[in-house]
């Protein structure tokens, strides 16, 4: 598990290689990742958008931007959490993924960024990588 807390918002990430969705002979490797977003602050916050930077073992880089996560823009009161699972395909057996969520303090209408820690996407076909 990977964890980062920014501005009172804790992000925990648990990645898992998905062999049933992968086809190594065809250079297709797939991971799921479960993210838990917990509001540890005293304010109500809303997740507005996401940004991902994904780099595979060959150095191929992808950037992904979009509204919300899994079609939602969750509002989290103090102490509340939101958990979701998504996926990431690569053409290499390992990679790294990280980014941030654009958030807003609902009462103050102040935007801020919650960092998603960089996490390893490791398949059984490679040595384990390290998140830096």
C-alpha positions as CSV (number, residue, x, y, z in Angstrom):
1,X,0.0,0.0,0.0
2,X,1.1,3.5,-0.8
3,X,0.0,6.6,1.2
4,X,0.2,10.4,1.1
5,X,-1.6,13.1,3.0
6,X,-1.9,16.6,1.6
7,X,-4.0,19.4,3.0
8,X,-5.7,17.0,5.4
9,X,-6.7,14.6,2.6
10,X,-5.2,11.1,2.9
11,X,-4.8,9.0,-0.3
12,X,-4.1,5.3,0.1
13,X,-3.4,3.2,-3.0
14,X,-3.3,-0.6,-3.3
15,X,-2.3,-1.8,-6.8
16,X,-2.7,-5.4,-8.0
17,X,-1.6,-7.2,-11.2
18,X,-4.7,-8.7,-13.0
19,X,-3.6,-11.8,-14.8
20,X,-7.0,-12.6,-16.1
21,X,-7.0,-9.3,-18.0
22,X,-3.4,-9.6,-19.2
23,X,-1.9,-11.3,-22.2
24,X,1.9,-11.2,-21.8
25,X,2.5,-12.9,-25.2
26,X,0.7,-10.0,-26.8
27,X,2.5,-7.4,-24.6
28,X,-0.7,-6.6,-22.7
29,X,-0.4,-6.2,-18.9
30,X,-3.2,-5.0,-16.8
31,X,-3.4,-3.7,-13.2
32,X,-6.3,-2.7,-10.9
33,X,-5.7,-0.2,-8.2
34,X,-8.0,0.6,-5.3
35,X,-7.9,4.1,-3.9
36,X,-9.2,5.2,-0.6
37,X,-9.6,9.0,-0.1
38,X,-10.1,10.1,3.5
39,X,-10.9,13.6,4.7
40,X,-8.9,14.1,7.9
41,X,-9.5,17.8,7.9
42,X,-12.2,19.8,9.7
43,X,-13.7,21.1,6.4
44,X,-15.9,19.5,3.8
45,X,-14.1,18.9,0.5
46,X,-15.1,17.8,-3.0
47,X,-13.0,16.0,-5.6
48,X,-13.3,17.9,-8.9
49,X,-10.8,16.3,-11.3
50,X,-7.9,13.9,-11.6
51,X,-4.4,13.9,-13.3
52,X,-2.3,10.8,-13.8
53,X,1.2,10.4,-15.1
54,X,1.9,6.8,-16.1
55,X,5.4,5.6,-17.2
56,X,6.1,2.1,-18.3
57,X,9.5,0.2,-18.2
58,X,10.3,1.3,-21.8
59,X,10.0,5.0,-20.8
60,X,6.7,5.4,-22.6
61,X,4.7,8.1,-20.8
62,X,1.0,8.8,-20.7
63,X,-0.9,11.7,-19.1
64,X,-4.5,11.3,-18.2
65,X,-6.8,14.2,-17.1
66,X,-10.5,14.2,-16.5
67,X,-13.4,15.2,-14.3
68,X,-13.9,13.3,-11.1
69,X,-13.1,9.6,-10.6
70,X,-15.1,6.6,-12.0
71,X,-17.8,9.1,-13.1
72,X,-18.1,10.7,-9.6
73,X,-17.1,13.9,-7.9
74,X,-17.4,12.8,-4.2
75,X,-18.1,15.2,-1.4
76,X,-16.4,14.2,1.8
77,X,-17.3,15.7,5.2
78,X,-14.8,15.6,8.0
79,X,-13.9,12.0,8.8
80,X,-15.6,10.6,5.7
81,X,-13.9,8.3,3.1
82,X,-14.5,7.4,-0.5
83,X,-13.1,4.2,-2.1
84,X,-13.0,3.2,-5.7
85,X,-11.2,0.7,-8.0
86,X,-10.0,1.4,-11.5
87,X,-7.5,-0.1,-13.9
88,X,-4.5,0.6,-16.0
89,X,-3.2,-1.3,-19.1
90,X,0.5,-1.2,-20.2
91,X,2.4,-2.8,-23.0
92,X,5.4,-3.5,-20.7
93,X,5.5,-5.8,-17.7
94,X,6.1,-3.0,-15.2
95,X,5.6,0.7,-14.7
96,X,4.8,3.6,-12.3
97,X,1.8,5.7,-11.8
98,X,1.1,8.8,-9.8
99,X,-0.7,12.1,-9.9
100,X,-3.1,14.3,-8.0
101,X,-6.7,15.2,-7.5
102,X,-8.0,18.7,-7.9
103,X,-10.1,19.4,-4.8
104,X,-12.1,22.3,-3.4
105,X,-12.9,23.3,0.1
106,X,-16.7,23.5,-0.2
107,X,-17.4,26.2,2.4
108,X,-14.5,28.5,1.4
109,X,-14.6,27.8,-2.3
110,X,-10.8,27.4,-2.2
111,X,-9.2,24.9,-4.6
112,X,-6.3,22.8,-3.6
113,X,-4.4,19.7,-4.8
114,X,-4.3,16.3,-3.0
115,X,-1.2,14.3,-4.1
116,X,-1.7,10.7,-5.1
117,X,1.6,8.9,-4.3
118,X,3.5,7.3,-7.1
119,X,3.0,3.6,-7.0
120,X,4.6,0.6,-8.8
121,X,2.7,-1.5,-11.3
122,X,4.6,-4.8,-11.1
123,X,3.8,-8.0,-12.9
124,X,5.2,-11.4,-12.1
125,X,7.2,-11.1,-15.3
126,X,9.7,-8.5,-13.9
127,X,11.7,-7.5,-10.9
128,X,9.9,-5.3,-8.5
129,X,10.2,-1.5,-9.2
130,X,10.4,1.2,-6.6
131,X,8.3,4.3,-6.2
132,X,10.4,7.4,-5.9
